[in-house]
Amino acid sequence: MEMVIALILFNLVHFAADFTHLSTPWMLSAKRFGKPVLPIAAHALLHTTLFLLVGLCIAEAWAAIVVALIQFITHGSIDVLKGRINARYASLQSPANPYHWYVFGFDQLLHQLVIIYSAYLLNK
């Protein structure tokens, strides 16, 4: 049951950090093209902070810190990669292009795999 709670909480904070006002235009603009890295790092730090807070509420501090660091590295890397792909292939930026959704979906799949792994680590 603890893993289910971790999955739900991690998905809630992922949603909050990616799809609400917590992601500023400065961050979103950089994510679109995968650069500059500083706003993407700030966005990843937002995810890190939220994951750390959740982790501290449901697990030991060391595990929460490990999960938060994994989140920082992977979230930032995934967003940079997606942005660079979008920048290289401009047609991917249009939601009318079906491949736009393939890239977006793959991006979200990678984030979900990290979330699942994070929940697993907290409940190991």
PyMOL commands that set and color helices and strands:
alter all, ss='L'
color gray80, all
select helices_A, chain A and resi 2-19+25-33+37-58+61-88+90-93+98-122
alter helices_A, ss='H'
color red, helices_A
deselect
rebuild
show_as cartoon
